[in-house]
Amino acid sequence: MTTSDHANPPTERRILMVVKEGSRDLDLMLRDEVVVSRASLEAAGCRVDVAVPTDRELVGSETTLVPDVSIGDVDIADYDGLYLPCMAPEPGTKAPPVVQAMIVRADELGLPIAAARGSVRDVAAADVLVGRDYSYAGAPDLEQNPEFRGATFRDTGVTRSGNLVTSGICPLAAKVLGGDDDTTKLANEFLRVLEGDHA
């Protein structure tokens, strides 16, 4: 390393991870999704700030998540990417307006966005899926889920479409359906977008 390398160290990439409440299996999702995703991002040199829509701690029987930042104080423009774990919410759960607005703004800024299973619907509700390919739990019924209109369902794996990376299999889905959990694959594909891989 040269002297100039010391004077200009690489800029740390900052990621905002928004973790929703109301999980059907909070301990599983915190342990196998949030912790695993965060570890993958931090191992690649990212700083990950976790926010919870209500700013409350998420307390499971085995695991507690303490938010790093208050969501009301966050400006997504200060970050290099937005990461949205699934968290296995109850069916029909919608992200609060503050999260919807953050998704829209992140996309307007061209920031990499990752959304796992339950959060893909939040991205759709923010009209960010229009004109893009995506992965989800399955092909949605567009009569019952009109927010998915104008987008193309690919499969339940990991799909990248521009700055957006989606996955259809979270830890709870893998446990229930007996398939592979795509948490690490989602994080790795998100990192490729973050690093400027435009493939």
N, C-alpha and C positions, 0 to 999 in steps of 0.2 A: 504494500500500500504506500502510495506517495504522500508527500506533505499536502498536496492539493486535495487528495482523497479525504484526508482528515478535515480539511477546511470545508469541504462540501459533501458531508455524509448523505447517503440516499434518504429521501424524504419518506418518513413513515406513513404508510397508507392507513387512513382511518375509516373504519367500517361501523355503521350504526346497525345494531341488531335489535329489532323490535319483537319482543316476546309477549304474545297474547295470553290473557287469562282464560279460565273456563275449560281447561283441558280435561278430557275423559280419563287420562292416566298421567297426572302431573309428574310423578317421580320418573316414570319411563321417559317421558318427553324431555324433561330437564336433563336427565343423565345421558340418554342415548342420542338426543338431538342437539340441544343447546350446548352442552359441554363438548360434545364431539365436534360440532361445527366451529365453535369458538377456538378449540384447540387446533383445528386444521388451519384456520385463518391466522392465528397467532404464530403457528409454526412457520408460516410463510412470511412473517415479518410485519403482519398487520396489527394495528391497535384496534381492539373491538370494544365499543361502548354499548352496553345493553340498556335498553329502555323498556319500560312496561307502561301501557297506556294510562293506568291509574297511578303510576309511580309507587305502587305498593310492592312489598316483598311477595314473592310467590313461595308459599310454604307447603311442601309435601310432607309425607310421613318420614321420608329419608333425606330429602334434598330441599334446600332453601336457596332461592335466587334473589339476590339483593341488586336492584338496578344501579347502574353506574352513573346514569344521568337522568335528570327530570325531562320527560318528553316535552313539556311546555317550554323548556329552555333550549331545545335542540333546533338548530338551523341545518337542514340536510345539505345545504350548500357548503358547509364546513367539512363534509365527509367525502370520501372517494367511492363509497358504495353503500347500498342498503340491502340488508339481509333479513328475510322474513321466514323464520321457522314455521312449520305446520302447527305444532302444539296440540294436534288432535282435538280441536274445539267441538262443541256440540253442533250437530247439523243445523244449518241455518244461521249460525253465529256470524255477525257482520263486524268488521273492524270499525272502531270509532272514527268519526270525521277527521280527527287530527292525523290518524294513520293514513286514511284515504288521501288526504291533502299531501302528506309526505311522499306517498307513492307517485302521485301526479307530478310533484315538483322534482323528485329524483329523476323521473323519466324525461321531463322537460330539459333537465341539465345534462342528459345523456349518461347519467351514472349507471354503472352496473347494478342490476337488481336481481336478487335470488329469491325465489318463492317456492316453498315446499308445500305440497298437497293442500292443506287447509287454507294456506295463504294465497294460493293461486286464484281462488275465488275473490279475494280482496283486490288483487291486481285487476281481475276482470271487472269488478264493480267500479274501479277507478278509471275504466275505459282505456287501460294501458295495453290490453291484449289485442285490440282491434288491428287487423292486418298482420298478425304474428302467429307463429306456430307455438304450441304449448303442450306440456304434459300435465296430466291431472289424474284423479282417482279412476276415471273412465270417461268416455265420451258423454258430456252432459246433455240432458234433454233441454233443448233450446226453448221449448215452450215454458218449462218450469224454471229455467235458468237463463233468461234472455241476456244477462250481462256477458255471456260467452259468444254472442252473435258477432260475426265479423272476424272471428279468429279460427284457427285450424288446429283441432286436436290431433296430436301425433300418436302418443302412446302413454303408458304409465311410468316410463323411465325418466331420463333426464333430457330435456330439449333446450337448445339454445336458439334464440331468435333475436339478433341484434344485441342490444345491451341487456336483454332479459334472459334469465336461466330459470327453468321451472322443473319440478319433479313431482311425480305422482305417488311415490312410495315413501312413507315416513316410518319411524320405528314402530308405531302402533299398527299401521297397515301391514308391515312385514310380519309382525307377531301374529296378527289375526289371519292373514291370508297365506302365511308360510313362505313368502318370497324374500328377496334380498332387500335390505334397507338401503335407500339411495342417499342417505345423509352425506356421507363422505364424497360420493360422486358429485353431488350438487355443489358442495363447497369447493371441490377441485375445479369444476367447470367455471364457477364464479371467479375463482382466482385467475383462470386463464383470460377471462374477459377483463378483469382488473389489470392484468399485466399487458393488455393491449393486443392480445391474440384476436385478430379479426377473421379467423377462419370460419 
